[in-house]
Amino acid sequence: MATMMSSRLACAFLLLVPVWCALGQTLRNLNASDWWEQSGFYQIYPRSFKDSDGDGIGDLNGITQKLPYLKSLGIKAFWLSPIYKSPMADFGYDIANFRDIQPEYGTMANFENLVKEAKSLGLKVILDFVPNHTSDEHEWFVKSENREAGYEDYYVWHDGKPGTNLDQNDPPNNWVENFYGSAWKWSDKRQQYYLHQFHRKQPDLNYRNPKVVEEMKEVLRFWLRKGVDGFRIDAVNWLFEDTNFQDEPFSGNAQDPLVYEYLNHIYTQNLPETVDMVYQWRAVMDEYKMQYGGDTRVLMTEAWSDLSVLKTYFEDENGRQGSQMPFNFQLILRLDANNYKASDFKTVIDSWLDTVPVGQTPNWVLGNHDRRRVASRMGGVHMTDIMEMVQLSIPGVSVTYQGEEIGMTDYELSWADTVDPAACLRSPENFLQYTRDPARTPFQWDNTTNAGFTNHSKPWLPVSPAYVTVNVQAEEQASWSHLKVFKALMELRERSDFRNCHYQTAILGTSTFAILRTGPSVEESEVWVTVVNLANSTSTVNVAQLFKQYKTRSQDKLKVVVRSVSSKRSGGDMVSANGVVLQPYEGLVLRNVAVQILVKLSMLVAAPILVLYAWF
């Protein structure tokens, strides 16, 4: 009898499979409980944010002055590109002292005040942690180069291999640095080569030395004690190298053997030991919370790696936790001015959603200090609102680079004004394809001299001429602007049905990408639909088809909640769900109310079937 009962229950369950499969193919869900899981993060490039002392360089006091602006954006946390003491060969990513502040940016007292003021406004402070290398002026390197006891193996040293040069050996292998040239630099003092996967003044630390591992953990603890709420870990996938120092294979993607693209970096990137190191750092963060209390301290990791690699940073098969936010760069890597059809958006976004493990939180990064700005990369300012609507409508963590919220664009600097080492190592003829300076120009606060960034006659980088009309003051005063679109979207993210929701992506027509979202409850709930027209032509789409898995009332009409700057509509306008007419590059966030998820009805229908099968 028990066997027969089990069989009949199984048969009844099979009747439900089509219902669950249909939902599984279209609907995803997210439940956010911790502070960071549905938060907006904001990246500040301190050198270019706000100059408070008139030397033409942004600083910590300038950031502190502008904290109310950050609060007004609706973000929950901001992370600072490196502020540590540095010779500035790579503008702060070459660190000479992990426990001190670069004088151009201020003092430790200035930093402590920044943290205090941020916390008073409810803002979290995230620091850039640069673990792969130091400056060659760091005392650790000086001691290592001198073979001082205890520091001999703090860095990656190698004798090289015999060659035709009688004064020194040849480099150990064909490895090249990320900027340009060999990754090996000869030390006359030590009579060995040291590895530098970035600038020659950035020697790589040796993470196979337990002393280095513990030293860097102590750096984390130092700043945690200063009150920071987490770290963005720079260039994490370069931490470990092959111990046999084998030549890397040719990629076939370049002709010049000294450019990074010439090789397939299988021996210098993404080694398994790297992921384990991230787990160890996460343990430091969790231990600190257990010891001192407070909110969760977060790890954000930068690795421009395949999705299969990024997935491993979240957690391992034993349940060990790693980075809460392995940065998702798919919106940068796979979408540009030549590649943004609606199908491309869906493919790119869904591929990341399929990658994130169950129970973990997706994140969405549109830009940073190393890549072209959104408007420039995507073909024009008309894409500013489109990309913000997409990023901020998808549940998960958003990361915004300073200036994207007002639609800043790249400013193409001349060779004479270029300071980025990645470009300065190239020729005047080809530096533009390598320079990162265009996305690092000073923030545009108002239309006064130098965009209100500094009263110095010459900022460290020239200000974009676009500042006259594209600036915070002008957009705050305008009736509608990119800044107001951003703020409106951030306000929507505060809703409870955004933190805990069901959602899906869809393609409507040939050029419209859509994101549908509703609350978690099977009771009546609002539905939100973001639609963006990616074509330079009018598109009419049937949004009602997205509601097939819902039983809705009044689905024929939708209310405009947020619209792009290019839209001719007003907030509160009603549109027909069966035929939403979108102008070229128009984006809308629409709302419908009174929704019941079909699965509830499915369960009501299925319940008697289960009873009947059990009875018979």
C-alpha positions as CSV (number, residue, x, y, z in Angstrom):
1,M,0.0,0.0,0.0
2,A,2.8,2.4,0.9
3,T,4.6,1.7,-2.4
4,M,1.4,2.2,-4.3
5,M,0.8,5.5,-2.5
6,S,4.3,6.7,-3.3
7,S,3.9,5.8,-7.0
8,R,0.6,7.7,-7.2
9,L,2.1,10.7,-5.4
10,A,5.0,10.7,-7.9
11,C,2.6,10.6,-10.8
12,A,0.7,13.5,-9.3
13,F,3.9,15.4,-8.9
14,L,4.8,14.8,-12.6
15,L,1.6,16.7,-13.5
16,L,3.1,19.7,-11.8
17,V,6.4,19.5,-13.6
18,P,5.3,21.5,-16.7
19,V,4.2,24.3,-14.4
20,W,7.4,24.5,-12.5
21,C,9.6,24.1,-15.6
22,A,7.8,26.9,-17.4
23,L,8.4,29.2,-14.4
24,G,12.0,28.1,-14.1
25,Q,12.7,29.0,-17.7
26,T,11.4,32.5,-17.3
27,L,11.4,33.6,-13.7
28,R,14.4,34.0,-11.3
29,N,14.2,35.1,-7.7
30,L,16.4,37.0,-5.3
31,N,16.1,37.3,-1.6
32,A,18.4,40.0,-0.1
33,S,18.8,40.3,3.7
34,D,22.3,41.7,4.3
35,W,23.0,45.4,3.8
36,W,25.2,45.0,0.7
37,E,23.1,42.6,-1.3
38,Q,20.8,45.1,-2.9
39,S,23.0,48.2,-2.5
40,G,24.4,50.8,-4.9
41,F,28.2,51.1,-4.7
42,Y,30.0,54.1,-6.1
43,Q,33.7,54.2,-7.2
44,I,35.7,57.4,-6.5
45,Y,38.9,58.1,-8.3
46,P,40.3,60.4,-5.5
47,R,42.8,62.2,-7.8
48,S,39.9,63.5,-10.0
49,F,37.0,63.8,-7.6
50,K,37.4,67.1,-5.7
51,D,40.4,69.3,-4.9
52,S,40.1,71.1,-1.5
53,D,43.5,72.7,-1.2
54,G,44.1,74.2,-4.7
55,D,47.0,72.0,-5.9
56,G,45.1,70.6,-8.9
57,I,44.8,67.1,-7.4
58,G,41.7,65.7,-5.7
59,D,42.1,64.8,-2.0
60,L,40.4,63.2,1.0
61,N,39.0,66.5,2.3
62,G,37.5,67.2,-1.0
63,I,35.7,63.8,-0.8
64,T,34.5,64.6,2.7
65,Q,33.0,67.9,1.4
66,K,31.0,66.0,-1.2
67,L,29.7,63.2,1.0
68,P,26.2,64.8,1.1
69,Y,26.2,64.5,-2.7
70,L,26.9,60.8,-2.5
71,K,24.1,60.4,0.0
72,S,21.7,62.2,-2.3
73,L,22.5,59.7,-5.0
74,G,21.0,56.9,-2.9
75,I,24.2,54.8,-2.8
76,K,25.0,52.8,0.3
77,A,28.8,52.5,-0.1
78,F,31.7,54.1,-2.0
79,W,35.1,52.6,-2.7
80,L,38.3,54.7,-3.1
81,S,41.0,53.9,-5.6
82,P,44.3,53.7,-3.8
83,I,45.1,56.5,-1.3
84,Y,48.2,54.9,0.1
85,K,51.7,56.4,0.1
86,S,53.1,56.0,-3.4
87,P,55.7,57.4,-5.8
88,M,52.8,57.6,-8.2
89,A,54.4,55.7,-11.1
90,D,51.0,54.2,-11.7
91,F,49.0,56.8,-9.8
92,G,48.7,54.9,-6.5
93,Y,48.8,51.3,-7.6
94,D,52.5,51.3,-6.8
95,I,52.4,51.4,-3.0
96,A,55.3,52.3,-0.9
97,N,53.5,52.0,2.5
98,F,50.2,50.1,2.9
99,R,49.7,51.8,6.3
100,D,50.1,55.5,5.4
101,I,48.3,58.1,3.3
102,Q,49.8,59.7,0.1
103,P,50.5,63.3,1.2
104,E,48.9,64.7,-2.0
105,Y,45.6,63.2,-0.7
106,G,46.0,64.3,2.9
107,T,46.8,62.7,6.2
108,M,45.7,59.8,8.3
109,A,43.7,62.3,10.4
110,N,41.9,63.4,7.2
111,F,41.1,59.8,6.4
112,E,39.8,59.1,9.9
113,N,37.6,62.2,9.6
114,L,36.3,61.0,6.3
115,V,35.3,57.7,7.8
116,K,33.6,59.4,10.7
117,E,31.6,61.8,8.5
118,A,30.6,59.0,6.1
119,K,29.3,56.9,8.9
120,S,27.3,59.8,10.3
121,L,25.5,59.9,6.9
122,G,25.0,56.1,6.8
123,L,27.6,55.6,4.1
124,K,30.0,52.6,4.1
125,V,33.7,53.1,3.1
126,I,35.5,50.6,0.9
127,L,39.2,50.7,0.3
128,D,41.1,49.5,-2.7
129,F,43.5,46.7,-1.6
130,V,46.4,46.1,-4.0
131,P,47.9,42.8,-3.0
132,N,49.7,41.6,-6.2
133,H,52.6,44.0,-6.0
134,T,54.2,47.0,-4.2
135,S,56.3,49.9,-5.3
136,D,60.0,49.2,-5.8
137,E,60.5,51.9,-3.2
138,H,58.6,49.9,-0.5
139,E,60.9,49.0,2.4
140,W,60.1,45.3,1.8
141,F,61.5,45.5,-1.7
142,V,64.6,47.4,-0.6
143,K,65.3,44.8,2.1
144,S,64.6,41.9,-0.3
145,E,66.9,43.4,-3.0
146,N,69.6,43.6,-0.3
147,R,68.9,40.0,0.7
148,E,68.1,41.1,4.2
149,A,67.3,38.2,6.6
150,G,63.6,37.4,6.5
151,Y,62.9,39.3,3.3
152,E,64.9,37.3,0.8
153,D,61.8,35.7,-0.7
154,Y,59.2,38.5,-0.3
155,Y,59.2,39.0,-4.1
156,V,59.5,36.7,-7.1
157,W,63.2,36.5,-7.9
158,H,64.9,34.4,-10.6
159,D,68.5,34.0,-11.8
160,G,67.5,34.1,-15.4
161,K,69.1,31.8,-18.0
162,P,72.5,32.1,-19.7
163,G,72.6,34.0,-22.9
164,T,74.9,36.1,-25.1
165,N,75.1,38.9,-22.6
166,L,78.2,38.4,-20.4
167,D,77.1,40.9,-17.8
168,Q,73.8,39.4,-16.9
169,N,71.7,36.4,-17.8
170,D,68.7,36.6,-20.1
171,P,65.2,36.8,-18.6
172,P,63.8,33.5,-17.3
173,N,61.1,33.2,-19.9
174,N,58.9,35.0,-22.4
175,W,56.4,36.5,-19.9
176,V,55.4,40.1,-20.7
177,E,54.0,42.8,-18.4
178,N,50.4,44.1,-18.7
179,F,51.6,47.5,-20.0
180,Y,54.4,46.8,-22.5
181,G,57.6,44.8,-22.5
182,S,59.2,42.0,-20.6
183,A,57.8,41.2,-17.2
184,W,61.3,40.7,-15.8
185,K,63.6,43.5,-14.6
186,W,67.3,42.9,-13.8
187,S,68.6,44.1,-10.4
188,D,72.3,44.9,-10.5
189,K,72.4,44.9,-6.7
190,R,71.0,41.5,-6.2
191,Q,72.2,40.0,-9.6
192,Q,68.8,38.5,-10.3
193,Y,65.6,39.3,-12.1
194,Y,62.4,40.3,-10.3
195,L,58.9,39.7,-11.8
196,H,56.7,42.7,-12.5
197,Q,53.4,41.9,-14.2
198,F,52.6,45.6,-14.4
199,H,55.0,48.5,-14.4
200,R,58.7,47.8,-13.8
201,K,58.4,49.9,-10.6
202,Q,55.7,47.4,-9.4
203,P,57.5,44.2,-8.3
204,D,55.3,41.2,-7.7
205,L,55.0,39.9,-4.1
206,N,55.6,36.2,-3.6
207,Y,52.5,34.6,-2.2
208,R,54.1,31.3,-1.8
209,N,55.9,32.8,1.2
210,P,53.7,32.4,4.3
211,K,55.3,35.6,5.8
212,V,53.9,37.6,2.8
213,V,50.5,36.0,3.2
214,E,50.3,37.0,6.9
215,E,51.8,40.4,6.3
216,M,49.0,41.2,3.8
217,K,46.4,39.9,6.2
218,E,47.7,42.3,8.8
219,V,47.3,45.2,6.3
220,L,43.6,44.3,6.1
221,R,43.2,44.2,9.8
222,F,45.0,47.6,10.1
223,W,42.3,49.3,8.0
224,L,39.5,47.3,9.5
225,R,40.5,48.8,12.8
226,K,40.3,52.2,11.1
227,G,36.7,51.6,10.5
228,V,36.5,50.6,6.8
229,D,33.7,48.4,5.7
230,G,35.4,46.2,3.1
231,F,37.9,46.1,0.3
232,R,37.9,46.0,-3.5
233,I,40.8,43.7,-4.3
234,D,42.8,44.8,-7.3
235,A,44.1,42.5,-10.1
236,V,43.4,39.4,-7.9
237,N,43.9,36.9,-10.8
238,W,47.7,37.8,-11.0
239,L,48.6,36.7,-7.5
240,F,50.3,33.4,-8.3
241,E,52.6,32.2,-11.0
242,D,53.8,28.9,-12.3
243,T,56.7,27.7,-10.1
244,N,58.4,26.1,-13.1
245,F,58.4,29.5,-14.9
246,Q,57.4,27.9,-18.3
247,D,57.1,30.0,-21.4
248,E,53.5,31.0,-22.1
249,P,52.0,29.9,-25.5
250,F,51.4,32.3,-28.3
251,S,47.8,33.5,-28.6
252,G,47.8,34.4,-32.3
253,N,46.1,37.7,-31.4
254,A,49.1,40.1,-32.0
255,Q,52.3,40.4,-33.9
256,D,54.4,42.3,-31.4
257,P,55.9,39.8,-28.9
258,L,56.1,42.6,-26.3
259,V,52.4,43.4,-26.1
260,Y,50.3,41.6,-23.5
261,E,47.9,40.2,-26.1
262,Y,50.7,38.3,-27.8
263,L,50.6,35.4,-25.2
264,N,48.0,33.2,-23.7
265,H,48.6,33.8,-20.0
266,I,48.0,30.3,-18.6
267,Y,51.0,30.4,-16.2
268,T,50.6,33.9,-14.8
269,Q,46.8,34.2,-14.3
270,N,43.9,32.4,-12.6
271,L,45.9,29.7,-10.9
272,P,43.9,27.7,-8.3
273,E,46.0,29.1,-5.4
274,T,44.6,32.6,-6.2
275,V,41.0,31.6,-5.3
276,D,42.1,29.9,-2.1
277,M,43.8,33.2,-1.1
278,V,40.5,35.0,-1.6
279,Y,38.9,32.5,0.8
280,Q,41.6,33.3,3.4
281,W,40.9,37.0,3.1
282,R,37.2,36.4,3.5
283,A,38.0,34.5,6.7
284,V,39.8,37.5,8.0
285,M,36.8,39.7,7.3
286,D,34.4,37.3,9.0
287,E,36.6,36.8,12.0
288,Y,36.8,40.5,12.5
289,K,33.0,40.8,12.5
290,M,32.7,37.9,15.0
291,Q,35.3,39.6,17.3
292,Y,34.1,43.2,17.0
293,G,30.5,43.0,15.8
294,G,28.9,45.4,13.4
295,D,27.7,44.9,9.8
296,T,29.2,42.5,7.4
297,R,32.5,43.6,5.9
298,V,32.6,42.9,2.2
299,L,35.1,41.7,-0.4
300,M,34.9,42.9,-4.0
301,T,37.3,41.2,-6.4
302,E,38.6,42.5,-9.7
303,A,39.4,39.7,-12.2
304,W,38.9,40.0,-15.9
305,S,38.4,36.3,-16.2
306,D,36.0,33.8,-17.8
307,L,32.7,33.2,-16.1
308,S,33.7,29.7,-15.2
309,V,36.7,31.2,-13.2
310,L,34.6,34.0,-11.6
311,K,32.1,31.5,-10.3
312,T,34.8,29.8,-8.2
313,Y,35.4,33.1,-6.3
314,F,32.0,32.9,-4.6
315,E,32.3,29.6,-2.7
316,D,33.9,26.2,-3.0
317,E,32.4,22.7,-2.8
318,N,33.1,22.6,1.0
319,G,31.0,25.6,1.6
320,R,33.9,28.0,2.2
321,Q,33.0,31.5,1.3
322,G,35.0,33.9,-0.8
323,S,34.3,37.2,-2.5
324,Q,30.8,38.5,-2.0
325,M,31.2,40.4,-5.2
326,P,33.5,38.9,-7.9
327,F,33.1,41.9,-10.3
328,N,31.0,41.1,-13.3
329,F,32.5,43.0,-16.2
330,Q,30.3,41.4,-18.9
331,L,28.4,44.7,-19.6
332,I,31.8,46.2,-20.3
333,L,33.5,43.4,-22.1
334,R,30.7,42.2,-24.4
335,L,28.6,45.3,-25.1
336,D,29.9,48.3,-27.1
337,A,28.9,50.7,-29.9
338,N,29.1,47.9,-32.4
339,N,27.4,45.2,-30.4
340,Y,24.2,46.1,-28.5
341,K,21.2,44.4,-30.1
342,A,18.5,43.4,-27.7
343,S,19.6,39.8,-28.1
344,D,23.1,40.7,-27.1
345,F,21.8,42.3,-23.9
346,K,19.8,39.2,-23.0
347,T,22.7,36.8,-23.8
348,V,25.2,38.8,-21.7
349,I,22.9,39.3,-18.7
350,D,21.5,35.8,-18.6
351,S,24.9,34.2,-18.9
352,W,26.0,36.0,-15.7
353,L,22.7,35.1,-13.9
354,D,23.3,31.5,-14.9
355,T,26.8,31.7,-13.5
356,V,26.1,33.1,-10.0
357,P,25.6,30.1,-7.6
358,V,22.2,29.7,-5.9
359,G,22.2,31.7,-2.7
360,Q,24.8,34.2,-3.9
361,T,24.1,37.8,-5.2
362,P,24.7,39.0,-8.8
363,N,26.5,42.3,-9.3
364,W,26.6,44.7,-12.3
365,V,29.5,46.9,-13.2
366,L,29.2,49.5,-16.0
367,G,32.6,51.2,-15.9
368,N,35.7,52.1,-13.9
369,H,38.9,54.0,-14.1
370,D,40.6,51.6,-16.5
371,R,37.9,51.5,-19.2
372,R,36.2,54.0,-21.5
373,R,33.1,55.7,-20.1
374,V,29.7,54.3,-20.8
375,A,28.5,57.1,-23.2
376,S,31.8,57.0,-25.2
377,R,32.0,53.2,-25.3
378,M,28.4,52.7,-26.2
379,G,28.2,55.3,-29.0
380,G,26.8,58.5,-27.4
381,V,25.1,60.1,-24.5
382,H,21.8,58.7,-25.6
383,M,23.0,55.4,-24.1
384,T,23.7,56.9,-20.7
385,D,20.1,56.5,-19.4
386,I,19.6,53.2,-21.3
387,M,22.5,51.5,-19.6
388,E,21.6,53.0,-16.2
389,M,18.1,51.7,-16.5
390,V,19.3,48.2,-17.4
391,Q,21.9,48.1,-14.6
392,L,19.6,49.5,-11.9
393,S,16.6,47.5,-12.9
394,I,18.2,44.1,-12.5
395,P,18.2,42.9,-8.9
396,G,21.6,42.6,-7.3
397,V,24.5,45.0,-6.5
398,S,25.2,47.9,-8.8
399,V,28.6,49.6,-9.1
400,T,28.8,53.1,-10.6
401,Y,31.9,54.9,-11.6
402,Q,32.0,58.6,-10.7
403,G,30.5,60.8,-13.4
404,E,28.4,58.1,-15.1
405,E,25.4,59.4,-13.3
406,I,25.6,62.7,-15.1
407,G,26.6,61.3,-18.4
408,M,30.2,62.3,-18.5
409,T,32.1,61.3,-21.6
410,D,35.7,60.6,-22.4
411,Y,38.0,63.5,-23.2
412,E,40.6,62.6,-25.7
413,L,43.8,64.1,-24.5
414,S,46.8,64.9,-26.6
415,W,50.1,63.0,-26.3
416,A,51.6,66.0,-24.4
417,D,48.8,65.8,-21.8
418,T,49.0,62.0,-21.4
419,V,50.3,60.8,-18.1
420,D,49.0,57.2,-17.9
421,P,52.0,54.8,-17.9
422,A,50.0,52.3,-20.0
423,A,50.0,54.9,-22.8
424,C,53.4,56.6,-22.1
425,L,55.2,53.3,-22.9
426,R,53.7,53.4,-26.4
427,S,54.4,55.7,-29.3
428,P,52.6,59.0,-30.1
429,E,51.0,57.2,-33.1
430,N,49.2,54.5,-31.1
431,F,49.0,55.6,-27.5
432,L,45.3,56.5,-27.8
433,Q,44.2,52.8,-27.9
434,Y,46.0,52.2,-24.6
435,T,45.5,55.3,-22.6
436,R,43.2,55.3,-19.6
437,D,43.4,59.1,-19.0
438,P,40.2,60.0,-21.0
439,A,38.0,58.3,-18.3
440,R,40.0,59.8,-15.5
441,T,39.5,63.5,-16.2
442,P,38.3,65.7,-13.3
443,F,34.7,65.4,-12.1
444,Q,32.3,68.0,-13.4
445,W,30.6,69.8,-10.5
446,D,29.5,73.1,-12.1
447,N,30.2,75.4,-15.0
448,T,32.8,77.6,-13.3
449,T,36.5,77.4,-14.1
450,N,37.8,73.9,-14.2
451,A,34.2,72.5,-13.6
452,G,34.4,73.4,-9.9
453,F,37.0,70.7,-9.4
454,T,39.9,72.9,-8.4
455,N,40.8,76.6,-8.3
456,H,44.3,75.7,-9.5
457,S,45.1,77.0,-12.9
458,K,46.1,73.6,-14.2
459,P,44.5,70.4,-12.9
460,W,46.6,67.2,-13.0
461,L,44.5,66.2,-16.1
462,P,42.7,68.7,-18.3
463,V,39.0,69.1,-17.7
464,S,36.6,68.1,-20.5
465,P,35.1,71.1,-22.4
466,A,31.8,69.4,-22.0
467,Y,31.6,70.5,-18.4
468,V,29.9,73.7,-19.4
469,T,26.6,71.9,-19.8
470,V,27.3,68.4,-18.4
471,N,27.8,69.0,-14.6
472,V,26.0,68.3,-11.3
473,Q,24.7,71.8,-10.7
474,A,23.1,72.1,-14.2
475,E,21.5,68.7,-13.9
476,E,20.2,69.3,-10.4
477,Q,18.5,72.5,-11.6
478,A,17.1,71.0,-14.8
479,S,13.5,69.8,-14.9
480,W,14.8,66.3,-16.0
481,S,18.3,65.1,-16.5
482,H,20.6,62.1,-16.5
483,L,21.3,62.7,-12.8
484,K,17.6,62.8,-12.0
485,V,17.0,59.6,-13.9
486,F,19.8,58.0,-11.9
487,K,18.3,59.2,-8.6
488,A,14.8,58.0,-9.5
489,L,16.1,54.5,-10.3
490,M,18.0,54.4,-7.1
491,E,14.8,55.3,-5.2
492,L,13.0,52.4,-6.8
493,R,15.8,50.0,-5.6
494,E,14.8,50.9,-2.0
495,R,11.5,49.2,-2.4
496,S,11.0,45.9,-0.5
497,D,9.8,44.1,-3.6
498,F,13.1,44.9,-5.2
499,R,15.1,43.4,-2.4
500,N,13.0,40.2,-2.6
501,C,11.6,39.6,-6.0
502,H,10.9,37.4,-9.0
503,Y,12.3,38.7,-12.3
504,Q,13.1,37.9,-15.9
505,T,14.7,39.3,-19.0
506,A,13.1,39.4,-22.4
507,I,13.4,40.5,-26.0
508,L,10.4,42.4,-27.4
509,G,10.2,43.0,-31.1
510,T,13.6,43.3,-32.8
511,S,15.3,46.1,-30.9
512,T,13.7,46.3,-27.4
513,F,15.2,44.7,-24.3
514,A,12.9,44.3,-21.3
515,I,13.3,43.4,-17.6
516,L,10.2,42.4,-15.6
517,R,10.1,42.3,-11.8
518,T,7.5,41.6,-9.2
519,G,7.6,41.1,-5.4
520,P,8.2,37.7,-3.7
521,S,4.7,37.2,-2.4
522,V,2.1,35.1,-4.2
523,E,-0.4,37.6,-3.0
524,E,-1.2,40.7,-4.9
525,S,1.9,42.6,-5.8
526,E,3.1,45.4,-8.2
527,V,4.9,44.5,-11.4
528,W,7.6,46.7,-12.8
529,V,8.7,46.5,-16.4
530,T,11.8,48.3,-17.8
531,V,11.9,48.6,-21.6
532,V,14.7,50.1,-23.6
533,N,14.7,50.7,-27.3
534,L,18.2,50.1,-28.6
535,A,17.6,51.2,-32.2
536,N,17.6,54.6,-33.9
537,S,14.1,54.0,-35.0
538,T,10.6,53.8,-33.5
539,S,9.7,50.5,-31.9
540,T,6.2,49.3,-30.9
541,V,6.1,46.4,-28.5
542,N,3.6,44.3,-26.7
543,V,4.5,44.4,-23.0
544,A,1.3,42.5,-22.1
545,Q,2.9,39.2,-23.3
546,L,5.3,39.3,-20.4
547,F,2.3,38.8,-18.1
548,K,1.4,35.4,-19.4
549,Q,2.6,33.7,-16.2
550,Y,0.6,36.1,-14.0
551,K,-3.1,36.6,-13.4
552,T,-3.4,40.4,-13.5
553,R,-6.0,43.1,-13.4
554,S,-5.8,46.2,-15.5
555,Q,-2.9,44.9,-17.5
556,D,-4.0,46.9,-20.5
557,K,-2.6,50.1,-19.0
558,L,0.8,50.8,-17.5
559,K,2.1,53.8,-15.7
560,V,5.3,55.6,-16.6
561,V,7.4,55.8,-13.4
562,V,10.8,56.7,-14.9
563,R,11.7,57.8,-18.4
564,S,15.0,58.5,-20.2
565,V,16.0,62.1,-20.9
566,S,15.2,61.4,-24.6
567,S,11.6,60.5,-23.8
568,K,8.8,62.9,-24.7
569,R,6.6,61.4,-22.0
570,S,6.1,62.7,-18.5
571,G,6.1,60.8,-15.2
572,G,2.6,59.4,-14.5
573,D,1.6,59.0,-18.1
574,M,-0.4,55.9,-18.9
575,V,0.5,53.7,-21.9
576,S,-1.2,50.7,-23.4
577,A,0.5,47.4,-22.5
578,N,-0.5,45.9,-25.8
579,G,1.3,48.6,-27.9
580,V,4.0,50.6,-26.1
581,V,5.5,53.0,-28.7
582,L,9.1,53.7,-28.0
583,Q,11.0,56.5,-29.7
584,P,14.6,55.9,-30.8
585,Y,16.8,55.1,-27.8
586,E,13.9,55.7,-25.4
587,G,13.8,53.9,-22.1
588,L,10.9,53.6,-19.7
589,V,10.2,52.0,-16.3
590,L,6.5,51.1,-16.2
591,R,4.4,49.9,-13.4
592,N,1.3,47.6,-13.2
593,V,-0.5,46.8,-10.0
594,A,-2.6,44.0,-8.6
595,V,-0.8,40.8,-9.6
596,Q,-1.1,37.2,-8.6
597,I,1.5,34.7,-9.6
598,L,0.1,31.9,-11.6
599,V,1.9,29.3,-9.6
600,K,-0.6,29.9,-6.8
601,L,-3.4,29.0,-9.1
602,S,-1.4,26.0,-10.3
603,M,-1.1,24.8,-6.8
604,L,-4.8,25.3,-6.1
605,V,-5.6,23.2,-9.2
606,A,-3.0,20.6,-8.4
607,A,-4.0,20.1,-4.7
608,P,-7.2,18.2,-5.5
609,I,-5.3,16.0,-8.0
610,L,-2.8,15.1,-5.3
611,V,-5.7,14.2,-3.0
612,L,-7.4,12.0,-5.6
613,Y,-4.2,10.1,-6.4
614,A,-3.5,9.6,-2.8
615,W,-7.1,8.3,-2.2
616,F,-7.2,6.0,-5.2
